[in-house]
């Protein structure tokens, strides 16, 4: 009778470890997938794809070229650093010349 109970308890313990291991593996996979999504959505990933962020001298991000005055100093933030540039107008100004 004692041996029988010991086998039952050993079975419970074994199944408990397997169940916990399975849950931990699923949680690890979920965290891995979430981390991959976060990396994909990060601003640095966008820069790595070749995009840049244009900033005025005071750090304000430029969303509209009309917000820039000809001759204004701007920063172009890219994946591997910053380049300084001077605004020369927007595309409509260039077409009308």
N, C-alpha and C positions, 0 to 999 in steps of 0.2 A: 504494500500500500504506500509506503514512503517513497519507494522507487517510482511508482506511478505518478505521485504528486510532484516529485522532482522533475520528471520528464515533462509534465504539463507546464510547470513553472519555467523550465529551460526553453520550452517552445514559445511561451509568452515573451520571454526575454529576447529570444532570437528574432521573433516577428517584430517586436518593438524596435530593435536596432535596425532591422531592414526598413521598417516604415520611416523611422527618423532619417536614415541615410537617403532614402528616396525623396523625402520632403526637402532635405538640405540640397540635394542635387538639383531639384526643380527650382528652388529659390536662387541658387547660384546661377543657373541658366537665365532666370528672369533678370537678375541684377546685371549679368553680362549683356543681355539684349537692351536693357534700359541705358546702360553706359554707352553702348554703340549709338543709340538714338540721340543721346545728349551730345556726343562728339559730333555727330552729323549736323545737329542744329546749332552748334557753337559758332559764334562770329568768326573765330579763327578758321574754322572749316570753310566758311564762305570766302574768306581771304585766300585760303589755299587753293580754291578753285579759280582764282584769277581776278576776283573782284577787288575793289578798293573802296575806302571810305574817305570822302573829302571833308576836311575840316577848315574852318576859318582860323585865323591867328589866335582867337580867344578860345578855341577848342569846340565851338559850336559846329555840329554836323550839318553839312549843306545837303538839302534835299531837293532844291530847285536852283537851277543855274541862274535864274533871274535874281537870286539873293546875293549874287556876287557882282562886285563892281569891277570894271576893267582895271587892271593893274593891282588888284588886291592879292596879297600873299596868301597862299593856301597850302595845306599839308595833305599829301596823298598817303594814307596809311594802307600798306600792302602786307602781304603774308610775311615778308622778311624784313620789314622796316618801314621807314617813312621817307618820302621824297618831298622836297619843297618845290613849289611851282608858283607861277603868277597867272591869275585869270586874265584872259584877253577878250572876254565877251562870251555870249552864248551862241549856239548854232544859228539862230535866227539872224543875229548880227552879222555872222560870217556870210550867210546866203545873200543878204541884201547888199553886200559890198561889190 
